[in-house]
Amino acid sequence: MNMPAILQGESRTRLFQGIAVGAVAAMTIGFFWGGWVTGGTARSMTAMAESSGRMSVLVPMCVAQFTAADGAVTRFKAASSYSRDNVIGEYVKTVAANSMDYSLARACAAGVEAELSKTATKS
């Protein structure tokens, strides 16, 4: 069986070089402009989206629980901006069967600040 001319001698070398350059170019374009990601990046993006979705549900519930607690709002206003998440953690231990962690307390503190600024502008 005769091999085609493209697969003989110098042509074969150029063909394989073209395949290699084309593969590298496709990967470069795909990762930089095409939006391709590695498995690790995809996992971290999934975790971030899951956390964001969880926060969007839990933060309003946390704000409602915190503002309903006796003396919580006055203590929150008196606390420094750095310790407000600790004040949230003292008054709200769990939100919808989820224990209070740092990120949830921080997001809840931001939600309480937004709620307080809304009620201050209405007055």
Order of alpha helices (4+ residues) and beta strands (2+ residues): alpha-alpha-alpha-alpha-beta-beta-alpha
